Amino acid sequence: MSASSYNSQPWTWQWRLEDACRVANILPPVFQIVSDRRGGRTAWSSRVTVHGRTLSARFWYDGKNLYNAKEDAAEMALNYLTGSSSR
C-alpha cells in the first residue's frame, strides 16, 4: 500500500505503521520514549525501530504530549517504509 493511500485514511500514524508492517510481513514497530533535561523542565520524544532501522521523532514534547511524540516517530517510520517524504 502506498503512503498516499495511508494518508487518505483517518487512522493514527501508529496504527498505519503497524498495518504497513503487517502487510510487508515484517516485525511490528518497537517504540522507545526518550527524555532530555532542559533547565528546570524535561522534554520528551520518541524513537521507533522498524525493519532494522531506528527513526526518531522530529520534535521534542512536553510530558503531557507523549502520544504526539509517538505519532511523530510513527509518521517518520511509515515514510521510511513507503519511501515517502511527504507529510
PyMOL Python script that loads the backbone (N, CA, C, O; Angstrom):
from pymol import cmd

cmd.read_pdbstr("""\
ATOM      1  N   MET A   1       0.837  -1.175   0.000  1.00  0.00           N
ATOM      2  CA  MET A   1       0.000   0.000   0.000  1.00  0.00           C
ATOM      3  C   MET A   1       0.886   1.244   0.000  1.00  0.00           C
ATOM      4  O   MET A   1       1.884   1.287   0.719  1.00  0.00           O
ATOM      5  N   SER A   2       0.546   2.230  -0.775  1.00  0.00           N
ATOM      6  CA  SER A   2       1.377   3.430  -0.873  1.00  0.00           C
ATOM      7  C   SER A   2       1.094   4.385   0.274  1.00  0.00           C
ATOM      8  O   SER A   2       0.062   4.285   0.937  1.00  0.00           O
ATOM      9  N   ALA A   3       2.018   5.313   0.504  1.00  0.00           N
ATOM     10  CA  ALA A   3       1.844   6.301   1.568  1.00  0.00           C
ATOM     11  C   ALA A   3       0.604   7.140   1.318  1.00  0.00           C
ATOM     12  O   ALA A   3      -0.088   7.510   2.267  1.00  0.00           O
ATOM     13  N   SER A   4       0.309   7.447   0.063  1.00  0.00           N
ATOM     14  CA  SER A   4      -0.857   8.282  -0.232  1.00  0.00           C
ATOM     15  C   SER A   4      -2.153   7.586   0.155  1.00  0.00           C
ATOM     16  O   SER A   4      -3.094   8.245   0.597  1.00  0.00           O
ATOM     17  N   SER A   5      -2.224   6.265  -0.003  1.00  0.00           N
ATOM     18  CA  SER A   5      -3.441   5.569   0.400  1.00  0.00           C
ATOM     19  C   SER A   5      -3.564   5.538   1.916  1.00  0.00           C
ATOM     20  O   SER A   5      -4.678   5.543   2.440  1.00  0.00           O
ATOM     21  N   TYR A   6      -2.441   5.506   2.634  1.00  0.00           N
ATOM     22  CA  TYR A   6      -2.499   5.597   4.087  1.00  0.00           C
ATOM     23  C   TYR A   6      -2.939   6.989   4.514  1.00  0.00           C
ATOM     24  O   TYR A   6      -3.719   7.132   5.456  1.00  0.00           O
ATOM     25  N   ASN A   7      -2.449   8.010   3.833  1.00  0.00           N
ATOM     26  CA  ASN A   7      -2.775   9.379   4.207  1.00  0.00           C
ATOM     27  C   ASN A   7      -4.246   9.700   4.021  1.00  0.00           C
ATOM     28  O   ASN A   7      -4.748  10.629   4.653  1.00  0.00           O
ATOM     29  N   SER A   8      -4.954   8.964   3.176  1.00  0.00           N
ATOM     30  CA  SER A   8      -6.364   9.241   2.948  1.00  0.00           C
ATOM     31  C   SER A   8      -7.252   8.597   4.009  1.00  0.00           C
ATOM     32  O   SER A   8      -8.463   8.821   4.013  1.00  0.00           O
ATOM     33  N   GLN A   9      -6.679   7.811   4.896  1.00  0.00           N
ATOM     34  CA  GLN A   9      -7.441   7.140   5.940  1.00  0.00           C
ATOM     35  C   GLN A   9      -7.390   7.940   7.243  1.00  0.00           C
ATOM     36  O   GLN A   9      -6.428   8.671   7.482  1.00  0.00           O
ATOM     37  N   PRO A  10      -8.417   7.808   8.084  1.00  0.00           N
ATOM     38  CA  PRO A  10      -8.481   8.599   9.318  1.00  0.00           C
ATOM     39  C   PRO A  10      -7.726   8.000  10.499  1.00  0.00           C
ATOM     40  O   PRO A  10      -7.843   8.514  11.612  1.00  0.00           O
ATOM     41  N   TRP A  11      -6.965   6.944  10.301  1.00  0.00           N
ATOM     42  CA  TRP A  11      -6.309   6.262  11.405  1.00  0.00           C
ATOM     43  C   TRP A  11      -5.061   6.997  11.869  1.00  0.00           C
ATOM     44  O   TRP A  11      -4.546   7.883  11.186  1.00  0.00           O
ATOM     45  N   THR A  12      -4.590   6.609  13.042  1.00  0.00           N
ATOM     46  CA  THR A  12      -3.388   7.231  13.597  1.00  0.00           C
ATOM     47  C   THR A  12      -2.154   6.751  12.849  1.00  0.00           C
ATOM     48  O   THR A  12      -2.178   5.723  12.171  1.00  0.00           O
ATOM     49  N   TRP A  13      -1.076   7.515  12.985  1.00  0.00           N
ATOM     50  CA  TRP A  13       0.189   7.120  12.360  1.00  0.00           C
ATOM     51  C   TRP A  13       0.683   5.792  12.942  1.00  0.00           C
ATOM     52  O   TRP A  13       1.235   4.965  12.217  1.00  0.00           O
ATOM     53  N   GLN A  14       0.488   5.588  14.241  1.00  0.00           N
ATOM     54  CA  GLN A  14       0.926   4.340  14.861  1.00  0.00           C
ATOM     55  C   GLN A  14       0.176   3.151  14.266  1.00  0.00           C
ATOM     56  O   GLN A  14       0.775   2.115  13.978  1.00  0.00           O
ATOM     57  N   TRP A  15      -1.117   3.300  14.085  1.00  0.00           N
ATOM     58  CA  TRP A  15      -1.910   2.224  13.503  1.00  0.00           C
ATOM     59  C   TRP A  15      -1.472   1.969  12.063  1.00  0.00           C
ATOM     60  O   TRP A  15      -1.318   0.820  11.648  1.00  0.00           O
ATOM     61  N   ARG A  16      -1.277   3.032  11.317  1.00  0.00           N
ATOM     62  CA  ARG A  16      -0.851   2.894   9.913  1.00  0.00           C
ATOM     63  C   ARG A  16       0.485   2.172   9.819  1.00  0.00           C
ATOM     64  O   ARG A  16       0.683   1.322   8.951  1.00  0.00           O
ATOM     65  N   LEU A  17       1.411   2.523  10.730  1.00  0.00           N
ATOM     66  CA  LEU A  17       2.728   1.885  10.729  1.00  0.00           C
ATOM     67  C   LEU A  17       2.607   0.400  11.056  1.00  0.00           C
ATOM     68  O   LEU A  17       3.211  -0.436  10.384  1.00  0.00           O
ATOM     69  N   GLU A  18       1.831   0.072  12.080  1.00  0.00           N
ATOM     70  CA  GLU A  18       1.644  -1.332  12.437  1.00  0.00           C
ATOM     71  C   GLU A  18       1.020  -2.104  11.279  1.00  0.00           C
ATOM     72  O   GLU A  18       1.415  -3.236  10.998  1.00  0.00           O
ATOM     73  N   ASP A  19       0.052  -1.495  10.613  1.00  0.00           N
ATOM     74  CA  ASP A  19      -0.595  -2.141   9.471  1.00  0.00           C
ATOM     75  C   ASP A  19       0.395  -2.337   8.319  1.00  0.00           C
ATOM     76  O   ASP A  19       0.406  -3.390   7.681  1.00  0.00           O
ATOM     77  N   ALA A  20       1.220  -1.328   8.054  1.00  0.00           N
ATOM     78  CA  ALA A  20       2.213  -1.433   6.979  1.00  0.00           C
ATOM     79  C   ALA A  20       3.199  -2.564   7.272  1.00  0.00           C
ATOM     80  O   ALA A  20       3.598  -3.290   6.362  1.00  0.00           O
ATOM     81  N   CYS A  21       3.588  -2.714   8.524  1.00  0.00           N
ATOM     82  CA  CYS A  21       4.499  -3.806   8.899  1.00  0.00           C
ATOM     83  C   CYS A  21       3.818  -5.154   8.695  1.00  0.00           C
ATOM     84  O   CYS A  21       4.430  -6.100   8.200  1.00  0.00           O
ATOM     85  N   ARG A  22       2.554  -5.233   9.077  1.00  0.00           N
ATOM     86  CA  ARG A  22       1.791  -6.469   8.892  1.00  0.00           C
ATOM     87  C   ARG A  22       1.702  -6.832   7.403  1.00  0.00           C
ATOM     88  O   ARG A  22       1.939  -7.978   7.020  1.00  0.00           O
ATOM     89  N   VAL A  23       1.363  -5.852   6.581  1.00  0.00           N
ATOM     90  CA  VAL A  23       1.232  -6.077   5.135  1.00  0.00           C
ATOM     91  C   VAL A  23       2.573  -6.496   4.524  1.00  0.00           C
ATOM     92  O   VAL A  23       2.616  -7.363   3.651  1.00  0.00           O
ATOM     93  N   ALA A  24       3.667  -5.879   4.984  1.00  0.00           N
ATOM     94  CA  ALA A  24       5.004  -6.181   4.457  1.00  0.00           C
ATOM     95  C   ALA A  24       5.596  -7.447   5.073  1.00  0.00           C
ATOM     96  O   ALA A  24       6.681  -7.886   4.692  1.00  0.00           O
ATOM     97  N   ASN A  25       4.869  -8.028   6.032  1.00  0.00           N
ATOM     98  CA  ASN A  25       5.314  -9.242   6.713  1.00  0.00           C
ATOM     99  C   ASN A  25       6.656  -9.042   7.414  1.00  0.00           C
ATOM    100  O   ASN A  25       7.551  -9.884   7.329  1.00  0.00           O
ATOM    101  N   ILE A  26       6.776  -7.905   8.112  1.00  0.00           N
ATOM    102  CA  ILE A  26       7.971  -7.635   8.917  1.00  0.00           C
ATOM    103  C   ILE A  26       7.548  -7.474  10.373  1.00  0.00           C
ATOM    104  O   ILE A  26       6.367  -7.294  10.671  1.00  0.00           O
ATOM    105  N   LEU A  27       8.516  -7.539  11.267  1.00  0.00           N
ATOM    106  CA  LEU A  27       8.214  -7.423  12.694  1.00  0.00           C
ATOM    107  C   LEU A  27       7.524  -6.098  12.991  1.00  0.00           C
ATOM    108  O   LEU A  27       7.784  -5.098  12.322  1.00  0.00           O
ATOM    109  N   PRO A  28       6.641  -6.083  13.995  1.00  0.00           N
ATOM    110  CA  PRO A  28       5.956  -4.834  14.342  1.00  0.00           C
ATOM    111  C   PRO A  28       6.932  -3.799  14.896  1.00  0.00           C
ATOM    112  O   PRO A  28       8.015  -4.151  15.362  1.00  0.00           O
ATOM    113  N   PRO A  29       6.554  -2.539  14.846  1.00  0.00           N
ATOM    114  CA  PRO A  29       7.432  -1.475  15.337  1.00  0.00           C
ATOM    115  C   PRO A  29       7.613  -1.559  16.849  1.00  0.00           C
ATOM    116  O   PRO A  29       6.720  -1.995  17.575  1.00  0.00           O
ATOM    117  N   VAL A  30       8.789  -1.133  17.305  1.00  0.00           N
ATOM    118  CA  VAL A  30       9.083  -1.072  18.742  1.00  0.00           C
ATOM    119  C   VAL A  30       9.374   0.382  19.084  1.00  0.00           C
ATOM    120  O   VAL A  30      10.328   0.973  18.577  1.00  0.00           O
ATOM    121  N   PHE A  31       8.536   0.953  19.954  1.00  0.00           N
ATOM    122  CA  PHE A  31       8.679   2.357  20.334  1.00  0.00           C
ATOM    123  C   PHE A  31       9.504   2.495  21.602  1.00  0.00           C
ATOM    124  O   PHE A  31       9.486   1.625  22.473  1.00  0.00           O
ATOM    125  N   GLN A  32      10.220   3.596  21.691  1.00  0.00           N
ATOM    126  CA  GLN A  32      11.021   3.925  22.866  1.00  0.00           C
ATOM    127  C   GLN A  32      10.781   5.403  23.166  1.00  0.00           C
ATOM    128  O   GLN A  32      10.832   6.245  22.270  1.00  0.00           O
ATOM    129  N   ILE A  33      10.520   5.705  24.435  1.00  0.00           N
ATOM    130  CA  ILE A  33      10.351   7.090  24.870  1.00  0.00           C
ATOM    131  C   ILE A  33      11.696   7.566  25.415  1.00  0.00           C
ATOM    132  O   ILE A  33      12.340   6.857  26.189  1.00  0.00           O
ATOM    133  N   VAL A  34      12.118   8.755  25.016  1.00  0.00           N
ATOM    134  CA  VAL A  34      13.391   9.321  25.472  1.00  0.00           C
ATOM    135  C   VAL A  34      13.135  10.692  26.085  1.00  0.00           C
ATOM    136  O   VAL A  34      12.170  11.373  25.738  1.00  0.00           O
ATOM    137  N   SER A  35      14.014  11.086  27.000  1.00  0.00           N
ATOM    138  CA  SER A  35      13.857  12.384  27.656  1.00  0.00           C
ATOM    139  C   SER A  35      15.170  13.152  27.640  1.00  0.00           C
ATOM    140  O   SER A  35      16.250  12.578  27.506  1.00  0.00           O
ATOM    141  N   ASP A  36      15.045  14.463  27.781  1.00  0.00           N
ATOM    142  CA  ASP A  36      16.208  15.348  27.816  1.00  0.00           C
ATOM    143  C   ASP A  36      15.916  16.449  28.826  1.00  0.00           C
ATOM    144  O   ASP A  36      14.985  17.236  28.651  1.00  0.00           O
ATOM    145  N   ARG A  37      16.711  16.497  29.873  1.00  0.00           N
ATOM    146  CA  ARG A  37      16.529  17.516  30.904  1.00  0.00           C
ATOM    147  C   ARG A  37      16.984  18.850  30.347  1.00  0.00           C
ATOM    148  O   ARG A  37      18.115  18.980  29.878  1.00  0.00           O
ATOM    149  N   ARG A  38      16.107  19.843  30.395  1.00  0.00           N
ATOM    150  CA  ARG A  38      16.409  21.173  29.849  1.00  0.00           C
ATOM    151  C   ARG A  38      16.092  22.216  30.907  1.00  0.00           C
ATOM    152  O   ARG A  38      14.949  22.648  31.058  1.00  0.00           O
ATOM    153  N   GLY A  39      17.122  22.609  31.630  1.00  0.00           N
ATOM    154  CA  GLY A  39      16.903  23.572  32.713  1.00  0.00           C
ATOM    155  C   GLY A  39      16.043  22.940  33.789  1.00  0.00           C
ATOM    156  O   GLY A  39      16.378  21.879  34.315  1.00  0.00           O
ATOM    157  N   GLY A  40      14.940  23.584  34.116  1.00  0.00           N
ATOM    158  CA  GLY A  40      14.034  23.057  35.135  1.00  0.00           C
ATOM    159  C   GLY A  40      12.961  22.150  34.577  1.00  0.00           C
ATOM    160  O   GLY A  40      12.086  21.705  35.319  1.00  0.00           O
ATOM    161  N   ARG A  41      13.006  21.868  33.301  1.00  0.00           N
ATOM    162  CA  ARG A  41      11.958  21.059  32.669  1.00  0.00           C
ATOM    163  C   ARG A  41      12.580  19.871  31.940  1.00  0.00           C
ATOM    164  O   ARG A  41      13.784  19.835  31.685  1.00  0.00           O
ATOM    165  N   THR A  42      11.746  18.925  31.620  1.00  0.00           N
ATOM    166  CA  THR A  42      12.182  17.768  30.846  1.00  0.00           C
ATOM    167  C   THR A  42      11.406  17.736  29.536  1.00  0.00           C
ATOM    168  O   THR A  42      10.181  17.849  29.527  1.00  0.00           O
ATOM    169  N   ALA A  43      12.121  17.584  28.442  1.00  0.00           N
ATOM    170  CA  ALA A  43      11.499  17.440  27.123  1.00  0.00           C
ATOM    171  C   ALA A  43      11.465  15.949  26.786  1.00  0.00           C
ATOM    172  O   ALA A  43      12.370  15.198  27.151  1.00  0.00           O
ATOM    173  N   TRP A  44      10.423  15.540  26.094  1.00  0.00           N
ATOM    174  CA  TRP A  44      10.220  14.136  25.769  1.00  0.00           C
ATOM    175  C   TRP A  44      10.094  13.942  24.266  1.00  0.00           C
ATOM    176  O   TRP A  44       9.558  14.795  23.558  1.00  0.00           O
ATOM    177  N   SER A  45      10.592  12.815  23.794  1.00  0.00           N
ATOM    178  CA  SER A  45      10.463  12.480  22.386  1.00  0.00           C
ATOM    179  C   SER A  45      10.320  10.964  22.269  1.00  0.00           C
ATOM    180  O   SER A  45      10.219  10.266  23.278  1.00  0.00           O
ATOM    181  N   SER A  46      10.313  10.469  21.062  1.00  0.00           N
ATOM    182  CA  SER A  46      10.133   9.041  20.842  1.00  0.00           C
ATOM    183  C   SER A  46      11.014   8.580  19.692  1.00  0.00           C
ATOM    184  O   SER A  46      11.351   9.348  18.791  1.00  0.00           O
ATOM    185  N   ARG A  47      11.373   7.312  19.749  1.00  0.00           N
ATOM    186  CA  ARG A  47      12.070   6.638  18.660  1.00  0.00           C
ATOM    187  C   ARG A  47      11.287   5.378  18.358  1.00  0.00           C
ATOM    188  O   ARG A  47      10.602   4.830  19.221  1.00  0.00           O
ATOM    189  N   VAL A  48      11.397   4.932  17.128  1.00  0.00           N
ATOM    190  CA  VAL A  48      10.755   3.675  16.765  1.00  0.00           C
ATOM    191  C   VAL A  48      11.722   2.874  15.898  1.00  0.00           C
ATOM    192  O   VAL A  48      12.352   3.406  14.984  1.00  0.00           O
ATOM    193  N   THR A  49      11.821   1.595  16.206  1.00  0.00           N
ATOM    194  CA  THR A  49      12.650   0.703  15.406  1.00  0.00           C
ATOM    195  C   THR A  49      11.729  -0.138  14.542  1.00  0.00           C
ATOM    196  O   THR A  49      10.807  -0.796  15.025  1.00  0.00           O
ATOM    197  N   VAL A  50      12.011  -0.094  13.243  1.00  0.00           N
ATOM    198  CA  VAL A  50      11.204  -0.844  12.294  1.00  0.00           C
ATOM    199  C   VAL A  50      12.117  -1.334  11.172  1.00  0.00           C
ATOM    200  O   VAL A  50      12.901  -0.569  10.609  1.00  0.00           O
ATOM    201  N   HIS A  51      12.000  -2.608  10.864  1.00  0.00           N
ATOM    202  CA  HIS A  51      12.773  -3.238   9.785  1.00  0.00           C
ATOM    203  C   HIS A  51      14.274  -2.959   9.927  1.00  0.00           C
ATOM    204  O   HIS A  51      14.964  -2.683   8.945  1.00  0.00           O
ATOM    205  N   GLY A  52      14.767  -3.037  11.180  1.00  0.00           N
ATOM    206  CA  GLY A  52      16.189  -2.886  11.448  1.00  0.00           C
ATOM    207  C   GLY A  52      16.706  -1.464  11.527  1.00  0.00           C
ATOM    208  O   GLY A  52      17.909  -1.252  11.682  1.00  0.00           O
ATOM    209  N   ARG A  53      15.828  -0.498  11.425  1.00  0.00           N
ATOM    210  CA  ARG A  53      16.269   0.903  11.466  1.00  0.00           C
ATOM    211  C   ARG A  53      15.529   1.642  12.572  1.00  0.00           C
ATOM    212  O   ARG A  53      14.323   1.469  12.744  1.00  0.00           O
ATOM    213  N   THR A  54      16.257   2.466  13.320  1.00  0.00           N
ATOM    214  CA  THR A  54      15.652   3.278  14.366  1.00  0.00           C
ATOM    215  C   THR A  54      15.497   4.701  13.858  1.00  0.00           C
ATOM    216  O   THR A  54      16.460   5.333  13.424  1.00  0.00           O
ATOM    217  N   LEU A  55      14.267   5.191  13.921  1.00  0.00           N
ATOM    218  CA  LEU A  55      13.964   6.547  13.459  1.00  0.00           C
ATOM    219  C   LEU A  55      13.432   7.358  14.630  1.00  0.00           C
ATOM    220  O   LEU A  55      12.672   6.853  15.457  1.00  0.00           O
ATOM    221  N   SER A  56      13.836   8.611  14.692  1.00  0.00           N
ATOM    222  CA  SER A  56      13.433   9.494  15.781  1.00  0.00           C
ATOM    223  C   SER A  56      12.326  10.436  15.346  1.00  0.00           C
ATOM    224  O   SER A  56      12.210  10.797  14.175  1.00  0.00           O
ATOM    225  N   ALA A  57      11.519  10.820  16.316  1.00  0.00           N
ATOM    226  CA  ALA A  57      10.530  11.870  16.078  1.00  0.00           C
ATOM    227  C   ALA A  57      11.275  13.152  15.736  1.00  0.00           C
ATOM    228  O   ALA A  57      12.423  13.336  16.141  1.00  0.00           O
ATOM    229  N   ARG A  58      10.630  14.030  14.997  1.00  0.00           N
ATOM    230  CA  ARG A  58      11.274  15.281  14.593  1.00  0.00           C
ATOM    231  C   ARG A  58      11.347  16.295  15.721  1.00  0.00           C
ATOM    232  O   ARG A  58      12.224  17.160  15.727  1.00  0.00           O
ATOM    233  N   PHE A  59      10.431  16.195  16.676  1.00  0.00           N
ATOM    234  CA  PHE A  59      10.300  17.241  17.688  1.00  0.00           C
ATOM    235  C   PHE A  59      10.365  16.677  19.098  1.00  0.00           C
ATOM    236  O   PHE A  59      10.251  15.470  19.311  1.00  0.00           O
ATOM    237  N   TRP A  60      10.552  17.578  20.056  1.00  0.00           N
ATOM    238  CA  TRP A  60      10.514  17.268  21.483  1.00  0.00           C
ATOM    239  C   TRP A  60       9.219  17.838  22.040  1.00  0.00           C
ATOM    240  O   TRP A  60       8.745  18.881  21.589  1.00  0.00           O
ATOM    241  N   TYR A  61       8.647  17.148  23.024  1.00  0.00           N
ATOM    242  CA  TYR A  61       7.321  17.487  23.531  1.00  0.00           C
ATOM    243  C   TYR A  61       7.318  17.604  25.047  1.00  0.00           C
ATOM    244  O   TYR A  61       8.184  17.061  25.733  1.00  0.00           O
ATOM    245  N   ASP A  62       6.333  18.318  25.548  1.00  0.00           N
ATOM    246  CA  ASP A  62       6.052  18.362  26.973  1.00  0.00           C
ATOM    247  C   ASP A  62       5.564  16.969  27.387  1.00  0.00           C
ATOM    248  O   ASP A  62       4.996  16.241  26.572  1.00  0.00           O
ATOM    249  N   GLY A  63       5.783  16.607  28.638  1.00  0.00           N
ATOM    250  CA  GLY A  63       5.430  15.272  29.111  1.00  0.00           C
ATOM    251  C   GLY A  63       3.981  14.878  28.902  1.00  0.00           C
ATOM    252  O   GLY A  63       3.677  13.696  28.740  1.00  0.00           O
ATOM    253  N   LYS A  64       3.080  15.852  28.904  1.00  0.00           N
ATOM    254  CA  LYS A  64       1.660  15.534  28.725  1.00  0.00           C
ATOM    255  C   LYS A  64       1.326  15.191  27.267  1.00  0.00           C
ATOM    256  O   LYS A  64       0.204  14.787  26.964  1.00  0.00           O
ATOM    257  N   ASN A  65       2.295  15.353  26.377  1.00  0.00           N
ATOM    258  CA  ASN A  65       2.064  15.101  24.953  1.00  0.00           C
ATOM    259  C   ASN A  65       2.892  13.934  24.407  1.00  0.00           C
ATOM    260  O   ASN A  65       3.308  13.957  23.249  1.00  0.00           O
ATOM    261  N   LEU A  66       3.128  12.927  25.229  1.00  0.00           N
ATOM    262  CA  LEU A  66       3.913  11.772  24.781  1.00  0.00           C
ATOM    263  C   LEU A  66       3.265  11.056  23.600  1.00  0.00           C
ATOM    264  O   LEU A  66       3.961  10.509  22.745  1.00  0.00           O
ATOM    265  N   TYR A  67       1.943  11.059  23.550  1.00  0.00           N
ATOM    266  CA  TYR A  67       1.244  10.438  22.425  1.00  0.00           C
ATOM    267  C   TYR A  67       1.677  11.101  21.119  1.00  0.00           C
ATOM    268  O   TYR A  67       1.896  10.420  20.117  1.00  0.00           O
ATOM    269  N   ASN A  68       1.801  12.427  21.131  1.00  0.00           N
ATOM    270  CA  ASN A  68       2.224  13.152  19.927  1.00  0.00           C
ATOM    271  C   ASN A  68       3.640  12.764  19.519  1.00  0.00           C
ATOM    272  O   ASN A  68       3.947  12.683  18.330  1.00  0.00           O
ATOM    273  N   ALA A  69       4.499  12.524  20.500  1.00  0.00           N
ATOM    274  CA  ALA A  69       5.872  12.111  20.203  1.00  0.00           C
ATOM    275  C   ALA A  69       5.872  10.760  19.486  1.00  0.00           C
ATOM    276  O   ALA A  69       6.614  10.568  18.523  1.00  0.00           O
ATOM    277  N   LYS A  70       5.044   9.828  19.953  1.00  0.00           N
ATOM    278  CA  LYS A  70       4.965   8.518  19.304  1.00  0.00           C
ATOM    279  C   LYS A  70       4.360   8.628  17.909  1.00  0.00           C
ATOM    280  O   LYS A  70       4.791   7.936  16.986  1.00  0.00           O
ATOM    281  N   GLU A  71       3.369   9.489  17.753  1.00  0.00           N
ATOM    282  CA  GLU A  71       2.770   9.705  16.433  1.00  0.00           C
ATOM    283  C   GLU A  71       3.807  10.272  15.461  1.00  0.00           C
ATOM    284  O   GLU A  71       3.874   9.862  14.302  1.00  0.00           O
ATOM    285  N   ASP A  72       4.607  11.213  15.943  1.00  0.00           N
ATOM    286  CA  ASP A  72       5.651  11.834  15.119  1.00  0.00           C
ATOM    287  C   ASP A  72       6.654  10.777  14.648  1.00  0.00           C
ATOM    288  O   ASP A  72       7.003  10.726  13.469  1.00  0.00           O
ATOM    289  N   ALA A  73       7.114   9.941  15.576  1.00  0.00           N
ATOM    290  CA  ALA A  73       8.070   8.884  15.217  1.00  0.00           C
ATOM    291  C   ALA A  73       7.433   7.871  14.264  1.00  0.00           C
ATOM    292  O   ALA A  73       8.079   7.401  13.328  1.00  0.00           O
ATOM    293  N   ALA A  74       6.172   7.541  14.504  1.00  0.00           N
ATOM    294  CA  ALA A  74       5.479   6.586  13.633  1.00  0.00           C
ATOM    295  C   ALA A  74       5.350   7.137  12.215  1.00  0.00           C
ATOM    296  O   ALA A  74       5.500   6.398  11.243  1.00  0.00           O
ATOM    297  N   GLU A  75       5.072   8.432  12.098  1.00  0.00           N
ATOM    298  CA  GLU A  75       4.980   9.054  10.769  1.00  0.00           C
ATOM    299  C   GLU A  75       6.318   8.962  10.039  1.00  0.00           C
ATOM    300  O   GLU A  75       6.362   8.646   8.850  1.00  0.00           O
ATOM    301  N   MET A  76       7.407   9.241  10.756  1.00  0.00           N
ATOM    302  CA  MET A  76       8.737   9.163  10.145  1.00  0.00           C
ATOM    303  C   MET A  76       9.028   7.732   9.673  1.00  0.00           C
ATOM    304  O   MET A  76       9.559   7.528   8.582  1.00  0.00           O
ATOM    305  N   ALA A  77       8.679   6.757  10.496  1.00  0.00           N
ATOM    306  CA  ALA A  77       8.941   5.360  10.150  1.00  0.00           C
ATOM    307  C   ALA A  77       8.083   4.906   8.971  1.00  0.00           C
ATOM    308  O   ALA A  77       8.562   4.180   8.100  1.00  0.00           O
ATOM    309  N   LEU A  78       6.829   5.324   8.939  1.00  0.00           N
ATOM    310  CA  LEU A  78       5.972   4.946   7.815  1.00  0.00           C
ATOM    311  C   LEU A  78       6.495   5.555   6.520  1.00  0.00           C
ATOM    312  O   LEU A  78       6.501   4.899   5.478  1.00  0.00           O
ATOM    313  N   ASN A  79       6.930   6.801   6.585  1.00  0.00           N
ATOM    314  CA  ASN A  79       7.511   7.435   5.395  1.00  0.00           C
ATOM    315  C   ASN A  79       8.768   6.698   4.941  1.00  0.00           C
ATOM    316  O   ASN A  79       9.011   6.555   3.743  1.00  0.00           O
ATOM    317  N   TYR A  80       9.563   6.232   5.898  1.00  0.00           N
ATOM    318  CA  TYR A  80      10.758   5.447   5.568  1.00  0.00           C
ATOM    319  C   TYR A  80      10.366   4.145   4.859  1.00  0.00           C
ATOM    320  O   TYR A  80      10.943   3.789   3.831  1.00  0.00           O
ATOM    321  N   LEU A  81       9.385   3.446   5.417  1.00  0.00           N
ATOM    322  CA  LEU A  81       8.976   2.162   4.838  1.00  0.00           C
ATOM    323  C   LEU A  81       8.371   2.309   3.450  1.00  0.00           C
ATOM    324  O   LEU A  81       8.567   1.455   2.585  1.00  0.00           O
ATOM    325  N   THR A  82       7.643   3.384   3.243  1.00  0.00           N
ATOM    326  CA  THR A  82       6.939   3.552   1.968  1.00  0.00           C
ATOM    327  C   THR A  82       7.731   4.386   0.971  1.00  0.00           C
ATOM    328  O   THR A  82       7.313   4.553  -0.174  1.00  0.00           O
ATOM    329  N   GLY A  83       8.883   4.913   1.409  1.00  0.00           N
ATOM    330  CA  GLY A  83       9.698   5.724   0.512  1.00  0.00           C
ATOM    331  C   GLY A  83       9.144   7.107   0.277  1.00  0.00           C
ATOM    332  O   GLY A  83       9.506   7.773  -0.693  1.00  0.00           O
ATOM    333  N   SER A  84       8.266   7.543   1.161  1.00  0.00           N
ATOM    334  CA  SER A  84       7.640   8.859   1.012  1.00  0.00           C
ATOM    335  C   SER A  84       8.289   9.849   1.960  1.00  0.00           C
ATOM    336  O   SER A  84       8.649   9.494   3.082  1.00  0.00           O
ATOM    337  N   SER A  85       8.439  11.079   1.517  1.00  0.00           N
ATOM    338  CA  SER A  85       8.950  12.126   2.407  1.00  0.00           C
ATOM    339  C   SER A  85       7.892  13.191   2.615  1.00  0.00           C
ATOM    340  O   SER A  85       8.147  14.211   3.255  1.00  0.00           O
ATOM    341  N   SER A  86       6.706  12.957   2.078  1.00  0.00           N
ATOM    342  CA  SER A  86       5.630  13.943   2.225  1.00  0.00           C
ATOM    343  C   SER A  86       4.903  13.740   3.538  1.00  0.00           C
ATOM    344  O   SER A  86       4.961  12.667   4.137  1.00  0.00           O
ATOM    345  N   ARG A  87       4.237  14.753   3.965  1.00  0.00           N
ATOM    346  CA  ARG A  87       3.504  14.710   5.217  1.00  0.00           C
ATOM    347  C   ARG A  87       2.148  14.211   4.992  1.00  0.00           C
ATOM    348  O   ARG A  87       1.366  14.101   5.937  1.00  0.00           O
TER     349      ARG A  87
END
""", "prot")
cmd.dss("prot")
cmd.show_as("cartoon", "prot")
cmd.util.cbc("prot")
cmd.orient("prot")
